Amino acid sequence: MQTAVFDGDDTLWETERLYDDARRAARSVVEESGLSGNLWEQRQRLIDVENVRIFGFSPQRFPISCAQAYEVIGTGAGVKLDDAVGEAVYEAAASVFASPAPLVDGAEEILRSLASDWRLILLTKGAMEVQGRRIDDSGLADYFTELRIVDRKNEEVWSKIIEEFAIEPEASWSVGNSFHSDIQPAVSCGLSAIWIPAYVWEHEHEQADVVLPERTARLSSLREVPAFLDSQEWSER
């Protein structure tokens, strides 16, 4: 059975720009307190990556990172920390979860075009409550035969998904924007993969210089996926 396993965040809907908006709001609070917004943002981005080890991809990580960055640069500047400012920074950062993530251009049209010939599975990474809301907001759930939210996408998780959903790797594709989550482990488990690099955060920046494994195609946009999957070169493997 032909199966296409799609990622969610920044593959079917755009989330990174929501984080940018929330970061700008938090930065404004920091600047209004008299501290350097530029220095705060530099520190926040570093702390946020470091906090993945502690908080994973929980909804608490990003606002905590923003508040911690305020504490770090405030202490470094020798100013008295204001609890009210720290709380305001946290709340501004938490606004990232208040707005629906906009769909990537053509997402619904593309899934509709594939659904008649392909079994579509959504495999998205993140906190259950956040990803569940994004799936609901997207309006795309009905195009998928299976929906799964996981806290990571490594070879172990991919192997379990393949077994649980009886995926035939030799006739299946992973489609996503993260090389380390959507491409590398899926290919290691026998699938082919379509990598669509997207605007990503610091935790994913190292993917820029990767060497593509076999059975992997790099496309510039989601709109190219249907024609690519129909191509003889790749469909008759």
N, C-alpha and C positions, 0 to 999 in steps of 0.2 A: 504494500500500500504506500503510495506517495504521501509523504508527510513533510510539512514545513513547520518548524518550531520557531516562533517569533518571540523576540524580546519585547518588552514594553517601553520602559523609560528611554527616551531619546532615540528610539527606533520607530515606535508607532505614535508616541506623544512626546512633546518637548517638556522636559523638567529642568534642565540646567539653567535656562533663562529665568525660571521662577526663583532659583537660588540667587542669581545675580540681582534680581529686583529686591529680594529680602536682604541681601548683603548691603546693597546701597542704602536701604532704609536704616539698617543697623549702623552703618558708617556715619550717616547723618547725625544720629544720636551721639555717637562718639565725638564727632567734630563740634557739636553744640556744647559739649562739656569742656571744650578747650584743648582736646588732645588731637594728635595728628591722625587724620583719617587714612592717609596713605600708609603710615607705619602700622596702624591697626589692621588694615586689610592684608598687608604682607604677613603679619603675625597670625591672623585668623586663618589664612589659607594653609599655613604650615601646621598649625594646631589641628585643623580639621582633618588633615591627612593622618596625623599621628593618632587622633582619637578613633580612627577606624578600628585600631587594635582593641580599644576599650569598649566602645559603644557599637561597633559594627555599623550597620546601616539603619540603626534605630532613628526615629524622629527626634530624639533628644540630642543626638550628636551635634548637628549643625548649630542650633541655638546655644548649646553649652560652649561650643568652640568660639562662638562670637563673644559670649560673656567672658570667657577665660582670656581672650585676646585683650579685652578692655582692662582686665585686672593686671595682665602682664605689662602692657605699655604704660598704664597709670602708675604702677609701682616703679617701673623704670624711670618715669619722669619725675618721681618723687612727690606726686600729688596724693591727696587723701581720696581714697576710693569712696564713691557715693553708691550706696546700695540701690537707690532709686534709678541711677543711670544704668547700673548693671542689669536691673530688672527690665528697664526699657530697651536695652540692647537685646536681651533675650527675647522679649515679646516681638520686637521688630523682625528678628531673625525667624521666629516661629511662624511669621505670616506666610512663609513659603508654602505652608500646607493649607492656606485659606482659599487659594484660587485654583480652579481646574487647570490641568495641564493641557495646552492646546494640541490638537492633533498635528502630526507631521503631514505635510502636503500630500494629498492623495491617499492617505492611509485607508480610509473606508472603501474607496473605489478599488484599491488594489486587493484588499482582502475579499471583497465581493467577487472580483474577477477570478480569484484563485479557488474560492470555496467549492466550485462545482467539480473540480478535478483533483483537488488536494485535500487531505485531512490537515486542518490547521490546529496547532496547539500553541497556547500562550504560556511562556515560561518567563516570569519576571521576578526580579530580585529586589528585596527590600522588606520593610516592616509590613506585616499583614494588614493593619488598619489603613496605612497610607496607600499601599498598592491596591487594596480592595476598593478604596474610594476612587482611585485613578481609573481602574477598570470600569467601574460604574459610570464615572463621568465621561469616559471615552465613547460609550455607546457601541463598543466593538465586540462585546462579549459573545453575542449570538453567532458571530462568524467562526468561533472556535468550538471544536468538539471537546476540548479539555482546557482547563485553566489551572495553573499552578503558580503559587507564590512561594519562593524559597529565600533563605537568608544568605545563600551563597550559590555560586555556580562553578563547581569544580568537577573533576572527573567522576568522583564518587556520586555526586548529585546527578550528573548527566546519566551515569550508568543506571541509577535507580529509576529515572524518568523513562529511559529506553525500555527497561524491563516492565515497569508499571503500565505503560501505555502501549506495549507491544509494538514499538517502533522498529521498522526494518532499516537499519543504518544505511545500507547500500542504496536505498531508494528515498533517503530523507536528507533534509537540509536544515541547518540552523541559520537564522537570519537575525543579525543584531549589530550594534554599534561598538560593543566592548570586545576587543580582541581577547582579553584575558578571561572573560566570562562566557561570551557567546561563541567564540571561534575556536580557540586553542583546545579547550577541554572537549568540545563537541567533536572536533576532528579526531582527537585522540581516542574517542569512543566509537569511531567508524563512520560518523556522518560527514557529509560535505557541508560547506559553509559559505554564506554570503556575508561579507563584512562591509558595512556602510559606516565609515568613520564619521562621527558627529562631533559637534561642539561638546567637549567633555571637561570635567573638573580635574584638579591636580592629581587625584588618585589614579587617573587613567592616562596622564600625559606621557608616560613611558611607552605607550603603544605606538607612538608616531614612527619609530624606526624599526618596527618589527619586520621579520622576514616571513612572508606568508607560507604556511605549510601547503603540502599538496592538497588537492581537492578543495581549494579555497579561492573564491573570486572576490575582488574588491570592486564595489560599485560606488558611484558618486551620489546616488539618491535612491530612495525607496521606490520611486516610479520605474526604475529600471528592472526591478525584480521579476515581474511577470514574463517579460520578453526573454529575460535571461534563463528562467526556468524552462521555457519552451524551446530553448535552443538545442539542436541536435548534438552539438559537441559535448554538452554537459548532461543531457538527459539520458543518453545511451552510453552509460559507463560500463 
